[in-house]
Amino acid sequence: MKERNHIALEFILLGFPTQLELQALLFLVFLLIYVLTVTENMVIILVVKQNHQLHKPMYYFLGNLSFLEIWYVSVTLPKLLVGFWSQNKSISFPSCLAQLYFFISLMCTECILLAVMAYDRYMAICHPLRYPAIMTHRLCVQLAALSWAGGFSVSLVKVYFISRLTFCGPGVINHLFCDISPVLNLACTDMSVAEMVDFALALVILLLPLAVTTLSYLCIIATILHIPTAQGKRKAFSTCASHLTVIIIFFSATVFTYARPRRIHPFNLNKVVSIFYAMVTPALNPLIYCLRNKEVKEVLRKTLDRNCSLTNQISMES
Protein backbone atom coordinates (compact mmCIF):
# COMPACT_ATOMS: atom_id res chain seq x y z
CA MET A 1 0.00 0.00 0.00
CA LYS A 2 1.22 3.42 -0.89
CA GLU A 3 2.12 5.45 2.19
CA ARG A 4 -0.12 8.40 2.77
CA ASN A 5 1.69 11.71 3.27
CA HIS A 6 -1.28 14.09 3.36
CA ILE A 7 -0.95 14.79 7.10
CA ALA A 8 1.79 17.35 6.41
CA LEU A 9 -0.27 19.24 3.82
CA GLU A 10 -1.81 22.63 4.53
CA PHE A 11 -5.13 23.92 3.28
CA ILE A 12 -5.97 27.52 2.46
CA LEU A 13 -9.24 28.86 3.86
CA LEU A 14 -10.44 31.28 1.19
CA GLY A 15 -13.00 33.00 3.43
CA PHE A 16 -14.13 36.34 1.95
CA PRO A 17 -11.69 37.40 -0.80
CA THR A 18 -12.90 41.01 -0.93
CA GLN A 19 -11.51 44.53 -0.83
CA LEU A 20 -9.72 45.71 2.30
CA GLU A 21 -12.48 48.18 3.25
CA LEU A 22 -15.14 45.49 3.05
CA GLN A 23 -12.95 43.07 5.00
CA ALA A 24 -12.66 45.64 7.80
CA LEU A 25 -16.46 45.94 7.90
CA LEU A 26 -16.92 42.16 7.90
CA PHE A 27 -14.33 41.85 10.68
CA LEU A 28 -16.30 44.26 12.87
CA VAL A 29 -19.59 42.48 12.10
CA PHE A 30 -18.25 39.02 12.97
CA LEU A 31 -16.42 40.33 16.02
CA LEU A 32 -19.68 41.85 17.25
CA ILE A 33 -21.50 38.56 16.61
CA TYR A 34 -18.85 36.63 18.54
CA VAL A 35 -18.78 38.98 21.56
CA LEU A 36 -22.58 39.18 21.60
CA THR A 37 -23.00 35.40 21.41
CA VAL A 38 -20.52 34.65 24.19
CA THR A 39 -21.91 37.40 26.43
CA GLU A 40 -25.57 36.45 25.92
CA ASN A 41 -25.00 32.78 26.61
CA MET A 42 -22.79 33.47 29.63
CA VAL A 43 -25.58 35.66 31.06
CA ILE A 44 -28.11 32.84 30.61
CA ILE A 45 -25.80 30.30 32.29
CA LEU A 46 -25.17 32.61 35.26
CA VAL A 47 -28.84 33.60 35.61
CA VAL A 48 -29.99 29.95 35.56
CA LYS A 49 -27.30 28.94 38.04
CA GLN A 50 -27.91 31.78 40.52
CA ASN A 51 -31.73 31.79 40.58
CA HIS A 52 -33.40 28.87 42.33
CA GLN A 53 -36.72 29.47 40.59
CA LEU A 54 -34.99 28.48 37.33
CA HIS A 55 -33.65 25.22 38.73
CA LYS A 56 -36.01 23.21 36.55
CA PRO A 57 -35.37 20.64 33.81
CA MET A 58 -36.16 23.10 30.99
CA TYR A 59 -33.58 25.61 32.23
CA TYR A 60 -31.03 22.92 32.99
CA PHE A 61 -31.15 21.95 29.32
CA LEU A 62 -31.12 25.63 28.34
CA GLY A 63 -27.91 26.04 30.33
CA ASN A 64 -26.40 23.12 28.43
CA LEU A 65 -27.50 24.69 25.14
CA SER A 66 -25.93 28.03 26.08
CA PHE A 67 -22.66 26.33 27.05
CA LEU A 68 -22.71 24.51 23.71
CA GLU A 69 -23.35 27.72 21.75
CA ILE A 70 -20.30 29.41 23.29
CA TRP A 71 -18.03 26.63 22.07
CA TYR A 72 -19.94 26.38 18.79
CA VAL A 73 -18.91 29.89 17.72
CA SER A 74 -15.48 29.61 19.36
CA VAL A 75 -14.54 26.72 17.07
CA THR A 76 -14.90 28.78 13.89
CA LEU A 77 -15.06 32.54 14.50
CA PRO A 78 -11.63 33.26 16.09
CA LYS A 79 -9.83 31.66 13.15
CA LEU A 80 -12.08 33.54 10.70
CA LEU A 81 -11.39 36.86 12.48
CA VAL A 82 -7.63 36.31 12.37
CA GLY A 83 -7.90 35.50 8.66
CA PHE A 84 -9.29 38.95 7.86
CA TRP A 85 -5.96 40.59 8.77
CA SER A 86 -3.43 37.80 8.24
CA GLN A 87 -1.64 37.27 4.94
CA ASN A 88 -1.25 33.59 5.87
CA LYS A 89 -4.67 32.00 5.46
CA SER A 90 -3.38 28.45 5.66
CA ILE A 91 -4.51 25.81 8.14
CA SER A 92 -2.69 22.53 8.70
CA PHE A 93 -4.43 19.26 7.93
CA PRO A 94 -4.58 18.17 11.62
CA SER A 95 -5.92 21.61 12.63
CA CYS A 96 -8.54 21.47 9.88
CA LEU A 97 -9.65 18.00 11.00
CA ALA A 98 -9.78 19.18 14.63
CA GLN A 99 -11.94 22.18 13.68
CA LEU A 100 -14.16 19.92 11.56
CA TYR A 101 -14.48 17.37 14.38
CA PHE A 102 -15.47 19.83 17.11
CA PHE A 103 -17.80 21.81 14.84
CA ILE A 104 -19.69 18.70 13.69
CA SER A 105 -19.66 17.28 17.24
CA LEU A 106 -21.30 20.38 18.65
CA MET A 107 -23.82 20.55 15.83
CA CYS A 108 -24.79 16.88 16.32
CA THR A 109 -25.01 17.43 20.09
CA GLU A 110 -27.35 20.37 19.52
CA CYS A 111 -29.60 18.20 17.33
CA ILE A 112 -30.01 15.64 20.13
CA LEU A 113 -30.27 18.27 22.86
CA LEU A 114 -33.09 20.10 21.07
CA ALA A 115 -34.96 16.78 20.79
CA VAL A 116 -34.44 16.19 24.53
CA MET A 117 -35.82 19.67 25.23
CA ALA A 118 -38.86 18.86 23.05
CA TYR A 119 -39.42 15.67 25.07
CA ASP A 120 -39.20 17.73 28.27
CA ARG A 121 -41.90 20.11 26.97
CA TYR A 122 -44.03 17.08 25.96
CA MET A 123 -43.85 15.67 29.49
CA ALA A 124 -44.56 19.05 31.10
CA ILE A 125 -47.64 19.81 28.98
CA CYS A 126 -49.07 16.37 28.21
CA HIS A 127 -48.32 14.70 31.58
CA PRO A 128 -48.09 17.53 34.12
CA LEU A 129 -48.93 15.35 37.14
CA ARG A 130 -46.24 12.77 36.37
CA TYR A 131 -43.70 15.36 35.18
CA PRO A 132 -41.91 15.98 38.54
CA ALA A 133 -41.60 12.26 39.22
CA ILE A 134 -40.26 11.41 35.75
CA MET A 135 -38.07 14.40 34.90
CA THR A 136 -35.81 14.09 37.93
CA HIS A 137 -32.42 15.77 38.15
CA ARG A 138 -30.75 12.40 37.62
CA LEU A 139 -32.66 11.79 34.39
CA CYS A 140 -31.87 15.32 33.18
CA VAL A 141 -28.15 14.72 33.74
CA GLN A 142 -28.37 11.39 31.92
CA LEU A 143 -30.21 12.91 28.94
CA ALA A 144 -27.72 15.78 28.72
CA ALA A 145 -24.78 13.34 28.92
CA LEU A 146 -26.42 11.21 26.21
CA SER A 147 -26.69 14.27 23.98
CA TRP A 148 -23.01 15.18 24.36
CA ALA A 149 -21.76 11.58 24.05
CA GLY A 150 -23.97 10.88 21.04
CA GLY A 151 -22.94 14.03 19.19
CA PHE A 152 -19.21 13.56 19.74
CA SER A 153 -19.36 9.83 18.89
CA VAL A 154 -21.15 10.36 15.56
CA SER A 155 -18.69 13.10 14.62
CA LEU A 156 -15.74 10.84 15.48
CA VAL A 157 -16.92 8.23 12.96
CA LYS A 158 -17.47 10.88 10.27
CA VAL A 159 -14.05 12.49 10.72
CA TYR A 160 -12.28 9.12 10.93
CA PHE A 161 -13.37 8.17 7.40
CA ILE A 162 -12.55 11.65 6.07
CA SER A 163 -9.06 11.53 7.64
CA ARG A 164 -8.22 8.39 5.64
CA LEU A 165 -8.65 10.17 2.31
CA THR A 166 -5.80 11.65 0.29
CA PHE A 167 -6.16 15.33 -0.57
CA CYS A 168 -4.77 17.03 -3.65
CA GLY A 169 -3.31 20.47 -4.22
CA PRO A 170 -3.65 23.37 -4.39
CA GLY A 171 -5.76 22.69 -1.28
CA VAL A 172 -7.94 25.80 -1.43
CA ILE A 173 -11.10 25.48 0.69
CA ASN A 174 -13.70 27.85 -0.71
CA HIS A 175 -15.40 28.27 2.63
CA LEU A 176 -15.22 30.16 5.94
CA PHE A 177 -14.02 27.16 7.95
CA CYS A 178 -13.34 23.45 7.56
CA ASP A 179 -16.73 21.89 6.88
CA ILE A 180 -17.51 18.48 5.43
CA SER A 181 -18.53 19.34 1.87
CA PRO A 182 -15.70 21.84 1.14
CA VAL A 183 -13.10 19.43 2.54
CA LEU A 184 -14.44 16.45 0.57
CA ASN A 185 -14.22 18.50 -2.62
CA LEU A 186 -10.42 18.39 -2.28
CA ALA A 187 -10.14 14.60 -2.05
CA CYS A 188 -8.41 12.93 -5.00
CA THR A 189 -9.00 9.30 -4.02
CA ASP A 190 -12.15 7.20 -3.97
CA MET A 191 -14.37 8.74 -1.32
CA SER A 192 -17.51 6.68 -1.89
CA VAL A 193 -17.26 4.98 1.53
CA ALA A 194 -16.60 8.27 3.34
CA GLU A 195 -19.50 9.92 1.51
CA MET A 196 -21.87 7.04 2.23
CA VAL A 197 -20.96 6.93 5.94
CA ASP A 198 -21.21 10.70 6.26
CA PHE A 199 -24.55 10.92 4.45
CA ALA A 200 -26.07 8.00 6.41
CA LEU A 201 -24.97 9.41 9.76
CA ALA A 202 -26.18 12.88 8.75
CA LEU A 203 -29.63 11.47 8.07
CA VAL A 204 -29.64 9.58 11.38
CA ILE A 205 -28.41 12.47 13.53
CA LEU A 206 -30.78 14.94 11.88
CA LEU A 207 -33.91 12.95 11.13
CA LEU A 208 -34.16 10.90 14.34
CA PRO A 209 -34.07 13.96 16.64
CA LEU A 210 -36.35 15.77 14.19
CA ALA A 211 -38.81 12.85 14.35
CA VAL A 212 -38.76 12.89 18.18
CA THR A 213 -39.25 16.66 18.13
CA THR A 214 -42.09 16.49 15.60
CA LEU A 215 -43.95 13.73 17.50
CA SER A 216 -43.51 15.61 20.77
CA TYR A 217 -44.99 18.79 19.32
CA LEU A 218 -47.85 16.97 17.62
CA CYS A 219 -48.81 15.60 21.03
CA ILE A 220 -48.32 19.04 22.60
CA ILE A 221 -50.55 20.70 19.99
CA ALA A 222 -53.24 18.03 20.45
CA THR A 223 -53.15 18.54 24.23
CA ILE A 224 -53.30 22.34 23.92
CA LEU A 225 -56.29 22.15 21.57
CA HIS A 226 -58.19 20.19 24.25
CA ILE A 227 -57.63 22.89 26.89
CA PRO A 228 -61.05 24.53 27.33
CA THR A 229 -60.00 28.15 27.97
CA ALA A 230 -58.12 30.50 25.63
CA GLN A 231 -55.99 31.71 28.53
CA GLY A 232 -54.99 28.15 29.36
CA LYS A 233 -54.04 27.52 25.75
CA ARG A 234 -51.89 30.66 25.61
CA LYS A 235 -50.18 29.78 28.89
CA ALA A 236 -49.39 26.24 27.72
CA PHE A 237 -48.10 27.39 24.34
CA SER A 238 -45.96 30.14 25.87
CA THR A 239 -43.88 27.54 27.72
CA CYS A 240 -42.68 26.00 24.44
CA ALA A 241 -42.92 28.88 21.92
CA SER A 242 -39.27 29.93 22.28
CA HIS A 243 -38.02 26.35 21.93
CA LEU A 244 -40.19 25.77 18.88
CA THR A 245 -38.81 28.93 17.24
CA VAL A 246 -35.21 27.80 17.84
CA ILE A 247 -35.99 24.35 16.44
CA ILE A 248 -37.49 25.72 13.22
CA ILE A 249 -34.50 27.99 12.60
CA PHE A 250 -31.87 25.36 13.44
CA PHE A 251 -33.29 22.36 11.60
CA SER A 252 -34.24 24.36 8.49
CA ALA A 253 -30.64 25.41 7.97
CA THR A 254 -28.96 22.14 8.97
CA VAL A 255 -31.25 19.87 6.95
CA PHE A 256 -30.70 22.07 3.88
CA THR A 257 -26.92 21.93 4.36
CA TYR A 258 -26.20 18.40 5.56
CA ALA A 259 -29.04 16.03 4.61
CA ARG A 260 -27.86 15.65 1.01
CA PRO A 261 -24.92 14.07 -0.83
CA ARG A 262 -21.65 15.73 0.06
CA ARG A 263 -19.60 16.24 -3.08
CA ILE A 264 -21.19 19.37 -4.48
CA HIS A 265 -19.57 22.22 -6.30
CA PRO A 266 -18.72 24.95 -3.76
CA PHE A 267 -20.68 28.15 -4.23
CA ASN A 268 -21.38 31.29 -2.24
CA LEU A 269 -24.84 30.15 -1.12
CA ASN A 270 -23.09 27.61 1.14
CA LYS A 271 -21.20 30.47 2.79
CA VAL A 272 -24.38 32.46 3.39
CA VAL A 273 -26.19 29.46 4.89
CA SER A 274 -23.18 28.54 7.04
CA ILE A 275 -23.02 32.10 8.41
CA PHE A 276 -26.66 31.77 9.40
CA TYR A 277 -26.57 28.41 11.20
CA ALA A 278 -23.01 28.58 12.55
CA MET A 279 -22.83 32.22 13.66
CA VAL A 280 -26.14 34.08 13.54
CA THR A 281 -28.30 31.35 15.11
CA PRO A 282 -26.17 31.01 18.28
CA ALA A 283 -26.50 34.78 18.74
CA LEU A 284 -30.27 34.70 18.17
CA ASN A 285 -31.09 31.76 20.45
CA PRO A 286 -30.52 33.59 23.78
CA LEU A 287 -32.54 36.56 22.52
CA ILE A 288 -35.40 34.26 21.48
CA TYR A 289 -35.45 32.53 24.87
CA CYS A 290 -35.29 35.84 26.73
CA LEU A 291 -37.87 37.70 24.66
CA ARG A 292 -40.42 34.88 24.39
CA ASN A 293 -40.04 33.35 27.86
CA LYS A 294 -41.83 35.30 30.60
CA GLU A 295 -40.05 33.49 33.43
CA VAL A 296 -36.58 34.27 32.06
CA LYS A 297 -37.55 37.88 31.34
CA GLU A 298 -38.85 38.31 34.88
CA VAL A 299 -35.70 36.86 36.45
CA LEU A 300 -33.48 39.03 34.24
CA ARG A 301 -35.50 42.12 35.15
CA LYS A 302 -35.20 41.39 38.88
CA THR A 303 -31.47 40.70 38.51
CA LEU A 304 -30.90 43.98 36.67
CA ASP A 305 -32.99 45.91 39.22
CA ARG A 306 -31.05 44.34 42.08
CA ASN A 307 -27.69 45.14 40.46
CA CYS A 308 -28.76 48.72 39.70
CA SER A 309 -29.92 49.24 43.30
CA LEU A 310 -26.64 47.83 44.61
CA THR A 311 -24.65 50.09 42.28
CA ASN A 312 -26.63 53.16 43.36
CA GLN A 313 -26.15 52.27 47.02
CA ILE A 314 -22.39 51.93 46.60
CA SER A 315 -22.25 55.24 44.72
CA MET A 316 -24.16 57.04 47.46
CA GLU A 317 -21.92 55.58 50.19
CA SER A 318 -18.78 56.64 48.38
C-alpha positions in Angstrom: 0.0 0.0 0.0 1.2 3.4 -0.9 2.1 5.5 2.2 -0.1 8.4 2.8 1.7 11.7 3.3 -1.3 14.1 3.4 -1.0 14.8 7.1 1.8 17.3 6.4 -0.3 19.2 3.8 -1.8 22.6 4.5 -5.1 23.9 3.3 -6.0 27.5 2.5 -9.2 28.9 3.9 -10.4 31.3 1.2 -13.0 33.0 3.4 -14.1 36.3 2.0 -11.7 37.4 -0.8 -12.9 41.0 -0.9 -11.5 44.5 -0.8 -9.7 45.7 2.3 -12.5 48.2 3.3 -15.1 45.5 3.1 -12.9 43.1 5.0 -12.7 45.6 7.8 -16.5 45.9 7.9 -16.9 42.2 7.9 -14.3 41.8 10.7 -16.3 44.3 12.9 -19.6 42.5 12.1 -18.3 39.0 13.0 -16.4 40.3 16.0 -19.7 41.8 17.2 -21.5 38.6 16.6 -18.8 36.6 18.5 -18.8 39.0 21.6 -22.6 39.2 21.6 -23.0 35.4 21.4 -20.5 34.6 24.2 -21.9 37.4 26.4 -25.6 36.4 25.9 -25.0 32.8 26.6 -22.8 33.5 29.6 -25.6 35.7 31.1 -28.1 32.8 30.6 -25.8 30.3 32.3 -25.2 32.6 35.3 -28.8 33.6 35.6 -30.0 30.0 35.6 -27.3 28.9 38.0 -27.9 31.8 40.5 -31.7 31.8 40.6 -33.4 28.9 42.3 -36.7 29.5 40.6 -35.0 28.5 37.3 -33.6 25.2 38.7 -36.0 23.2 36.6 -35.4 20.6 33.8 -36.2 23.1 31.0 -33.6 25.6 32.2 -31.0 22.9 33.0 -31.1 21.9 29.3 -31.1 25.6 28.3 -27.9 26.0 30.3 -26.4 23.1 28.4 -27.5 24.7 25.1 -25.9 28.0 26.1 -22.7 26.3 27.1 -22.7 24.5 23.7 -23.4 27.7 21.7 -20.3 29.4 23.3 -18.0 26.6 22.1 -19.9 26.4 18.8 -18.9 29.9 17.7 -15.5 29.6 19.4 -14.5 26.7 17.1 -14.9 28.8 13.9 -15.1 32.5 14.5 -11.6 33.3 16.1 -9.8 31.7 13.1 -12.1 33.5 10.7 -11.4 36.9 12.5 -7.6 36.3 12.4 -7.9 35.5 8.7 -9.3 38.9 7.9 -6.0 40.6 8.8 -3.4 37.8 8.2 -1.6 37.3 4.9 -1.2 33.6 5.9 -4.7 32.0 5.5 -3.4 28.4 5.7 -4.5 25.8 8.1 -2.7 22.5 8.7 -4.4 19.3 7.9 -4.6 18.2 11.6 -5.9 21.6 12.6 -8.5 21.5 9.9 -9.7 18.0 11.0 -9.8 19.2 14.6 -11.9 22.2 13.7 -14.2 19.9 11.6 -14.5 17.4 14.4 -15.5 19.8 17.1 -17.8 21.8 14.8 -19.7 18.7 13.7 -19.7 17.3 17.2 -21.3 20.4 18.7 -23.8 20.5 15.8 -24.8 16.9 16.3 -25.0 17.4 20.1 -27.4 20.4 19.5 -29.6 18.2 17.3 -30.0 15.6 20.1 -30.3 18.3 22.9 -33.1 20.1 21.1 -35.0 16.8 20.8 -34.4 16.2 24.5 -35.8 19.7 25.2 -38.9 18.9 23.1 -39.4 15.7 25.1 -39.2 17.7 28.3 -41.9 20.1 27.0 -44.0 17.1 26.0 -43.8 15.7 29.5 -44.6 19.1 31.1 -47.6 19.8 29.0 -49.1 16.4 28.2 -48.3 14.7 31.6 -48.1 17.5 34.1 -48.9 15.4 37.1 -46.2 12.8 36.4 -43.7 15.4 35.2 -41.9 16.0 38.5 -41.6 12.3 39.2 -40.3 11.4 35.8 -38.1 14.4 34.9 -35.8 14.1 37.9 -32.4 15.8 38.1 -30.8 12.4 37.6 -32.7 11.8 34.4 -31.9 15.3 33.2 -28.2 14.7 33.7 -28.4 11.4 31.9 -30.2 12.9 28.9 -27.7 15.8 28.7 -24.8 13.3 28.9 -26.4 11.2 26.2 -26.7 14.3 24.0 -23.0 15.2 24.4 -21.8 11.6 24.1 -24.0 10.9 21.0 -22.9 14.0 19.2 -19.2 13.6 19.7 -19.4 9.8 18.9 -21.2 10.4 15.6 -18.7 13.1 14.6 -15.7 10.8 15.5 -16.9 8.2 13.0 -17.5 10.9 10.3 -14.1 12.5 10.7 -12.3 9.1 10.9 -13.4 8.2 7.4 -12.5 11.6 6.1 -9.1 11.5 7.6 -8.2 8.4 5.6 -8.6 10.2 2.3 -5.8 11.7 0.3 -6.2 15.3 -0.6 -4.8 17.0 -3.7 -3.3 20.5 -4.2 -3.7 23.4 -4.4 -5.8 22.7 -1.3 -7.9 25.8 -1.4 -11.1 25.5 0.7 -13.7 27.9 -0.7 -15.4 28.3 2.6 -15.2 30.2 5.9 -14.0 27.2 8.0 -13.3 23.5 7.6 -16.7 21.9 6.9 -17.5 18.5 5.4 -18.5 19.3 1.9 -15.7 21.8 1.1 -13.1 19.4 2.5 -14.4 16.5 0.6 -14.2 18.5 -2.6 -10.4 18.4 -2.3 -10.1 14.6 -2.1 -8.4 12.9 -5.0 -9.0 9.3 -4.0 -12.1 7.2 -4.0 -14.4 8.7 -1.3 -17.5 6.7 -1.9 -17.3 5.0 1.5 -16.6 8.3 3.3 -19.5 9.9 1.5 -21.9 7.0 2.2 -21.0 6.9 5.9 -21.2 10.7 6.3 -24.6 10.9 4.4 -26.1 8.0 6.4 -25.0 9.4 9.8 -26.2 12.9 8.8 -29.6 11.5 8.1 -29.6 9.6 11.4 -28.4 12.5 13.5 -30.8 14.9 11.9 -33.9 13.0 11.1 -34.2 10.9 14.3 -34.1 14.0 16.6 -36.3 15.8 14.2 -38.8 12.8 14.3 -38.8 12.9 18.2 -39.3 16.7 18.1 -42.1 16.5 15.6 -44.0 13.7 17.5 -43.5 15.6 20.8 -45.0 18.8 19.3 -47.8 17.0 17.6 -48.8 15.6 21.0 -48.3 19.0 22.6 -50.6 20.7 20.0 -53.2 18.0 20.4 -53.2 18.5 24.2 -53.3 22.3 23.9 -56.3 22.1 21.6 -58.2 20.2 24.3 -57.6 22.9 26.9 -61.1 24.5 27.3 -60.0 28.2 28.0 -58.1 30.5 25.6 -56.0 31.7 28.5 -55.0 28.1 29.4 -54.0 27.5 25.7 -51.9 30.7 25.6 -50.2 29.8 28.9 -49.4 26.2 27.7 -48.1 27.4 24.3 -46.0 30.1 25.9 -43.9 27.5 27.7 -42.7 26.0 24.4 -42.9 28.9 21.9 -39.3 29.9 22.3 -38.0 26.3 21.9 -40.2 25.8 18.9 -38.8 28.9 17.2 -35.2 27.8 17.8 -36.0 24.3 16.4 -37.5 25.7 13.2 -34.5 28.0 12.6 -31.9 25.4 13.4 -33.3 22.4 11.6 -34.2 24.4 8.5 -30.6 25.4 8.0 -29.0 22.1 9.0 -31.3 19.9 6.9 -30.7 22.1 3.9 -26.9 21.9 4.4 -26.2 18.4 5.6 -29.0 16.0 4.6 -27.9 15.7 1.0 -24.9 14.1 -0.8 -21.7 15.7 0.1 -19.6 16.2 -3.1 -21.2 19.4 -4.5 -19.6 22.2 -6.3 -18.7 24.9 -3.8 -20.7 28.2 -4.2 -21.4 31.3 -2.2 -24.8 30.2 -1.1 -23.1 27.6 1.1 -21.2 30.5 2.8 -24.4 32.5 3.4 -26.2 29.5 4.9 -23.2 28.5 7.0 -23.0 32.1 8.4 -26.7 31.8 9.4 -26.6 28.4 11.2 -23.0 28.6 12.5 -22.8 32.2 13.7 -26.1 34.1 13.5 -28.3 31.3 15.1 -26.2 31.0 18.3 -26.5 34.8 18.7 -30.3 34.7 18.2 -31.1 31.8 20.5 -30.5 33.6 23.8 -32.5 36.6 22.5 -35.4 34.3 21.5 -35.5 32.5 24.9 -35.3 35.8 26.7 -37.9 37.7 24.7 -40.4 34.9 24.4 -40.0 33.3 27.9 -41.8 35.3 30.6 -40.0 33.5 33.4 -36.6 34.3 32.1 -37.6 37.9 31.3 -38.9 38.3 34.9 -35.7 36.9 36.5 -33.5 39.0 34.2 -35.5 42.1 35.1 -35.2 41.4 38.9 -31.5 40.7 38.5 -30.9 44.0 36.7 -33.0 45.9 39.2 -31.0 44.3 42.1 -27.7 45.1 40.5 -28.8 48.7 39.7 -29.9 49.2 43.3 -26.6 47.8 44.6 -24.6 50.1 42.3 -26.6 53.2 43.4 -26.1 52.3 47.0 -22.4 51.9 46.6 -22.3 55.2 44.7 -24.2 57.0 47.5 -21.9 55.6 50.2 -18.8 56.6 48.4 
